[in-house]
């Protein structure tokens, strides 16, 4: 079992490293493709010791989409895809607005909480 604070800091570093590497990518060809995955991997988010979420830039008949998958580690120690979903490129603008709005709202909420202390 991973200590909660250690796990948070380790995950934070993993995510920061991935973000830094992704910022340097200038073309789809620079993304790494892994065997068994549908398109190059864009990011992977550790959720726990037995669950992670993976994002791939996938394509179908020449059209790109963002695929996200939930993976679980089974008793055999191997990761298995539990479920996949996709986000069409046309949906990315709304997703970007949602992410920014959530950031803004939660920052304000946290700032307000700290002012009350």
C-alpha distance (Angstrom), angle and dihedral (degrees) to the residues before:
residue distance angle dihedral
X1 . . .
X2 3.80 . .
X3 3.80 118.9 .
X4 3.82 108.0 -110.7
X5 3.80 98.0 -125.3
X6 3.80 92.8 42.6
X7 3.79 90.3 49.0
X8 3.82 91.8 50.3
X9 3.79 93.0 50.6
X10 3.82 92.9 44.1
X11 3.81 91.6 49.2
X12 3.79 90.9 45.9
X13 3.80 89.9 54.7
X14 3.81 92.2 47.3
X15 3.81 90.8 51.7
X16 3.81 92.7 45.4
X17 3.81 91.0 50.6
X18 3.80 91.3 50.2
X19 3.81 91.7 48.0
X20 3.80 91.8 50.7
X21 3.81 92.3 49.2
X22 3.81 92.0 46.6
X23 3.81 92.5 51.5
X24 3.82 88.5 60.0
X25 3.83 93.8 55.0
X26 3.81 112.7 106.9
X27 3.83 101.5 174.6
X28 3.80 140.2 23.6
X29 3.81 88.1 -112.5
X30 3.82 89.6 66.5
X31 3.81 92.5 61.3
X32 3.80 116.5 97.3
X33 3.79 119.8 -113.4
X34 3.79 117.4 -152.2
X35 3.81 125.3 -160.1
X36 3.78 113.0 -95.5
X37 3.81 95.1 18.7
X38 3.79 123.6 114.0
X39 3.81 101.1 -121.3
X40 3.79 132.4 -26.8
X41 3.80 117.4 -35.4
X42 3.79 114.9 -110.8
X43 3.82 99.6 179.9
X44 3.77 144.8 -19.2
X45 3.80 124.0 -148.9
X46 3.81 118.4 -158.3
X47 3.82 108.4 -141.5
X48 3.80 99.7 173.9
X49 3.79 138.9 -31.8
X50 3.80 88.7 -74.5
X51 3.81 104.6 32.4
X52 3.79 137.2 55.6
X53 3.79 138.8 163.6
X54 3.79 120.6 -134.1
X55 3.81 129.8 -163.3
X56 3.79 121.6 -157.2
X57 3.78 131.0 -179.9
X58 3.78 97.8 -128.5
X59 3.77 133.3 176.8
X60 3.76 138.3 -155.7
X61 3.79 122.1 -166.9
X62 3.81 90.0 -15.3
X63 3.81 95.9 -49.3
X64 3.80 119.4 116.9
X65 3.79 124.5 -138.4
X66 3.78 135.5 166.7
X67 3.78 111.5 -111.1
X68 3.76 121.1 -162.6
X69 3.75 124.1 -168.9
X70 3.78 135.2 -171.8
X71 3.79 111.9 -140.1
X72 3.79 128.2 -168.1
X73 3.77 129.4 -164.3
X74 3.77 110.1 -127.8
X75 3.78 130.1 -153.9
X76 3.81 89.8 -88.9
X77 3.83 88.4 63.4
X78 3.81 93.8 -115.4
X79 3.80 125.2 123.0
X80 3.82 115.6 -119.3
X81 3.79 128.7 -170.9
X82 3.80 109.7 -114.7
X83 3.79 98.6 -179.4
X84 3.79 140.3 -10.8
X85 3.78 130.9 -156.7
X86 3.77 132.9 175.1
X87 3.77 138.4 -138.9
X88 3.78 116.2 -152.8
X89 3.79 116.7 -134.3
X90 3.80 89.4 -117.3
X91 3.83 87.4 61.7
X92 3.81 95.1 54.3
X93 3.82 95.4 85.6
X94 3.80 91.3 58.1
X95 3.80 91.0 44.0
X96 3.80 89.7 53.0
X97 3.82 90.8 51.7
X98 3.81 91.0 47.9
X99 3.82 92.0 51.0
X100 3.81 92.5 48.3
X101 3.81 92.6 46.0
X102 3.81 91.8 50.2
X103 3.81 89.7 49.5
X104 3.81 92.0 49.9
X105 3.80 94.8 46.0
X106 3.79 95.5 46.1
X107 3.80 92.6 46.0
X108 3.79 90.2 52.9
X109 3.79 90.4 47.8
X110 3.82 92.2 50.5
X111 3.81 92.3 45.9
X112 3.78 90.0 50.4
X113 3.83 90.8 50.2
X114 3.82 91.8 50.9
X115 3.82 91.5 49.6
X116 3.81 90.0 55.0
X117 3.83 92.4 54.4
